[in-house]
Amino acid sequence: MGEMLEAGGNPWRGMIYGMTNRLPWSGNNPARLWKVWDDFGMQDTRMIGYWVDSCPVKTGHKDILATAYVKKGRALVSLASWAKGPVMAKLTIDWTALGLNPLKAKLRAPAIPDFQFEAGFAPDDPIPFEPGKGWLLILE
């Protein structure tokens, strides 16, 4: 596992690469993210980064990157912004690659203290992004 050491890194951008900060390196507690990993079953996933042409989730925005952690019937989608200001981005999802029915799929952001608030999105909703932040979404 990679660790973000300099000032604890950026947790949204780190998740794009499968990284968190080291406990208690920067005062940010990565255990909150680790709990989401455990609840999701991260150990059983296949990471498909934005740099892979076949990544099943894309944003269509050059400054918003997506990495998918895929397992049977579910995906944990990490999204991070490099945009200079607030932007909206809509996901493009390869439903066949994920083995999901787009008519039944749900996209939700679990509450993670100091990371994101709980939210739900329709898979075709535009998603808001603040500069330097992002989302960790469960698609099932």
C-alpha positions, 0 to 999 in steps of 0.5 A, a space after each residue: 500500500 502507498 502512503 501519503 506522507 507530505 502533510 498527510 496528502 490529499 485524501 481524495 486524490 490519494 484514493 485515486 491511487 489507492 493511498 491514504 495518509 499514515 496514522 497519525 502522520 498528519 492529524 487526519 485519521 485514515 481509519 474512517 476511510 479504512 472502515 469504508 474499505 472494510 465494510 465494502 470488502 476492499 480486499 476482494 476488489 480489482 482496482 481499475 485506475 483512470 489511466 486504464 482505457 477500460 476503466 468502467 467509470 469515467 467522468 468526461 471532465 479533464 480535471 475530474 479523475 475516476 478510479 473504480 475498485 470493482 467486485 461482483 455486482 458492486 464498485 467503489 468509485 473514487 473521484 477526485 478534482 484537479 479543477 481550479 474552481 467548483 465544477 459538475 461532472 457526469 459519470 459514464 458507466 460501462 454497465 456491462 463491464 460492471 455486471 450491473 443493471 442501469 435501471 436498478 443501480 444505486 449510487 451513494 456516498 457513505 458518510 465519512 467524517 472529515 471526508 464527505 457527507 452522506 448523499 445519493 445520486 442517480 447514476 446519470 446525475 451531474 455530481 458537484 465537485 469542490 476544488 481539490 476534493 472529490 467523492 468515494 461512491 458505492 455503485 451497486 
